[in-house]
Amino acid sequence: MARDTRNNQDARMDARAGEGVRGRAERPRRRRATEFEHSGMGERLIAGVPARIMAPRLVFIVCLVALCSFGLLMAYSASSVEALQETGSSTYFLVRQLINMAIGLAFMLIMCIAPAFSLESYRYFWTKPFWVIIMGLLVLVKVIGAGSGGAVRWIDLGFTTIQPSEFAKPVAIIIAARLAVDYFIDREIDSQKFIKGLVLGIGLPLALVFVQPDMGSTLIIAVAVFFMLVLSGLPGRYIVYILGVFAVAGTAALVAQPYRIARLMVAIDPWKDPYGDGYQATLAIMAFASGGLFGRGIGGSTMKYNYLPEAHNDYILAIIGEELGLVGTVIFFAVFIALLVSAFRIGTRCPNRFGRLISYGSSLMLGIQFFVNVMGILGVTPMTGKPIPFISYGGSSVLTSMIMAGLILRVSIESNQTTIHDVRRQSLSVVDRDRGGRATSSGFSVLTGGSARGESSRGRSSQSGSPRQGGSTRGARSSSTSSRGPAGYGRTGISGGYDRVNLNGDPSDRLRSRDSGPRVNRYDGSGRRDNHGGRGGYSNSTRRGRYDR
C-alpha cells in the first residue's frame, strides 16, 4: 500500500517535470556568441554584449556626449564677447571648436572600428612610428615653433596651430603600457632594456616638452606614467626612489625660474598682489563668489566682458562657477568623475593586460589634467595653464582628449571576445526526449528525457552484467528496473521527466563487499609490494587503523 502511494506520487512528479521540459523546449534558444564576441551564457546581455562590459561603456559614452555638448555651450558663452569684439562674429570660437570636436570624433570612430588600430597593432607596430612622429614634432617646435606668453609650444600651419606636447600624451600611454607589460607581466625584457626603454621612450620626449617650457604637461605625463607602473606591479622600493627623484627634480625646476616661484606665492596668497601676479586668481575667486548657489544663468557672466583673461581657455571653470553656481559646478564635477570611473571599470573588465593599462593610463591622463586645472583655479596649487579636457577651447587639447577617449572605447570593444572558456561552455548542450535524446554538439550533454536515460541505463545494465566481483547482483537489479525500484529510486520507463540515480531499495545492497573493490598495490613496510584486492584486502599484519600514523 505504501509502495503504491509512493509510486503514484513519483508518477505525478515525473509528469510535472515532463511538462517543464517540454515548456523549456518550446522556448526560443538564446543566440550563441560568434567567434568575435564574448559568450553570454549565464549572464545578462545588453545589445548582445555582456552587461559587465556594456554597462561601463554606455556610461562612458553618455558622459562623453554630455561633456562635449556642455563644452560647446560654455565655450560659446565664455568667448562670445571676445569673439564679437575681435572678429565681428560672436560664434567664431564656437564654430572652430565644433570643427575641432568633429575632427576628434572622426579620429575616435576610426580608432574604435578600424582593424589597423587594434590593441595588438598598438603594441607591436604603432609604438615606434608614433614615437618617431612625436620626436620629430617636438624637435620642429624648437626650430620653427611659434611663441606665446614666453613659451614656444606651437607649430603654425597657417590655417591653424598644433601643440605637439598635447599629442605626446597618448603616445606616452602606449609606450608605457608596452614596456610595463613586456617587463612586469610577460617578462620579455630584462631590467636593462626596461630602463633604457623608459629613458628613450618617455624621458627624452619629456625633456623636450620641459624645455619649451611646459612644466604642466611634463608633470601630467610623468605622474600618469608613474601610476601606470604602480598598477603594473612596480616594487615598493622603486616607488620610494621615484618619488624622491620627483621631489628633487620638482624643487630644482621650481627654483630655477622666478615666474614659477611667483605662481607658488599666488597660490599661497592671491590677494597679496591683486593687480599683478594675482590678477587672474583673484578674478576667478570673485567669479565663483558672484555665482552663489545656482549662478547667474547661462550667458549671464560679467567676468567674460574683458575682465578675466583666457576666459574660454584655461579659466573656463570660473565662468562655469559664475553662470551655474555651486550646484551646477558640482554636477559638472560628478559627470566628469563618472566618466573617469567608467573608464577604470572598462579597464578592469578587459582580459588583455595591455588594453587594461591603456584604459587606466588614458583615464589617469584625463583625470590628472582635470584636477590640475581645477586645483589651480581654486588656488589650491599653482596655476599651470592646462585646459580642462572636452571643455576648454583649443584644437590640440580637444583632439588629444578625443584620441584618449577612442583608446578607452577600443579597449571596451576588444574586451568582448571569445575565450577558451567560452568555447568550452558552448560545447555544453541540453538534449530533451522530444529530440531523440541525442546530443547535437560535441562535449558534455545533459539528458532531460526518458528515452535517453533508458538507452544509457540499458548500456550500463549490459556492462554491469559482465563477470566482475560483486557485479551479478547489481547487474540483475539494474536490468530488471524498467520501472521504478522498490524504494522509488530511479526511473527508465516513464518518459518526460528528470531521472534519478538508482541507488536500490535496500541500503545494504549499496555497500560493496570487502572483496568487490578495485585491486590496488600496497607496501607492507618491508620493501615488498603485495597485491590486495578491494576494500579490506589487507592482511592482519599490515592493516592500519584509520588514525594510525
Steps between C-alpha positions, in 0.01 A plus 500: 500500500774743593697399191200569272450843657867583452492386137194719434674804653810440292291464186334837562841659560633353178197627310552855630873479422420380149270796444784730618743338256257535210436862604866571492538330167236731350685815611725668242862418560743778582720596207845362539795734501704518183876474493532877534287550807499378855264222600193625678420167662389552855522879502280794411543647153468857372474517120655153477798598719545389863375771735825505697672624181221705344383688811824696562529564126154655488574712807823619342330590170216684672740700716722574200207631295380708794845652560560579132158665469554693821846603380357646178239691698746646750762576235241707315379671816851584622639613161205677337593848624868470408417342163255778414753765589796343316339334197155654471328165552399373841505139372857507368651288780189281516530402134869424532441295814222310322739422213764381746252270669378364167858416399561346841182294468617371161834397652319330788269300271789391280690383805195305620412312180810490276683164515830684447463662843446193713667462838739245356605743225562773759730270691694337217485748210398858582721561804818591313332701218305707755819565698687611186216737400478660846878540525505665159223744596665588832831567327318705237352717775851602605584590140192678359267508798262789570522666840240646731532624859874429509463133396559340158254208484314527169559434131321747272345325199349819356134409543549373855763415761581169667662433836718183482525469878129419509537217246790362702251392770330206322835393353653491849207283616555245223877484553468469878235228469719298263808529722300409812344191342830384346688536828261443791253254346640314198867520613613550139764762589748532784555792735762661278273509196211620713695796639638579155148497358376737770788742445472508121127446460373720783788702642632647175162637379433635851834683493405671172159594643656638817744734317221668298430572795184305583527380856128427523499241218824352632348455845177348366676247275755403764240444773273298268786275389608454862156380607485267200823338619361475853188325370725264303674378815790739556683391819470722804867593519490633144191703585693667782796569271282651228312718748833626629614584147171680436540707815858603420429572133182694581674714757788573261261590218299725732791707622662515156248748361375810689152489344441153649581629846260790436222254410566310820467824698172576319364158599592570862353853509341633178389825667855606574534637144143521360596727208821320408580128521177425687269679254349193330484302824307771685258552210434124486421501873262796451330319211433198719378720784261696278350177366355405837302181536325483161698752294406791276373277222655394167637811327465718811868523590656842542863385527507405132461869405878545475549467874631144521773418241482159326141455617426237233833317540678439830249686722175366354421336835464845656232586242326169573495583872366850433222396263398167656588558865608242750229249405580507130873474566452198728285330234771567243759346732277197557461436126875524441574268792242253366687508167826415676345225713339336196835515318664318792222241498554447129864428573407263782271299270767464229664153489796646308752646745642738239151633433436525873803727542396705196162569660654574839760732349249692287264554791793601723621753242154654465440502874836647596465781245147571622600523866814704423284764332233493772751521785682784324186707448385442858842614624594170662804448274691734266327559168668312214284616210368155405149489346211285623455197270191521274406841645767764439547654158801370307553278199791289623343447842168390355662265246721343765208449738293334226793276406532378859123444509540292184769291670268431793211400271731277298593318818131453582422367152788251504400383848202323340682210340471126516730326744588133543247484784224624268585231247471233768170643627359502147579129469250428778154410373162420652327213319137409568301189415302668223822526297580136542740535787801557276753779558526741207849628592819357633577511867288431805127443466223530755226250416157612615279238334406144582619326186852629529508385860367167396773455242770591747346277765485207260862562414598488860291190558684309230831616638415422858403149401861423418671243723644740760522456872177611652357580158235231471277650762527851358456377149188306578351789691589754230359294215177435679420866576298588191274684740557634847691301757352386822597817684404735221854585393574536132281484192556384145159406372303818566565774241511876530664563835825535684686177578645389826791277578389151600645444845290183559238455766702323766786707644701185561502433125676832441802391706783326324630178644857491626602302191319706234720813488779585257829323535775727629865456576612554854830491680530289809780710643780253417563627149290216351192592293188295576189493285181521697161512346231741593405651829615308799744297292788556740649228709478530872872569524489807275158643576499846657236683694336814364702733717816291506804706391 
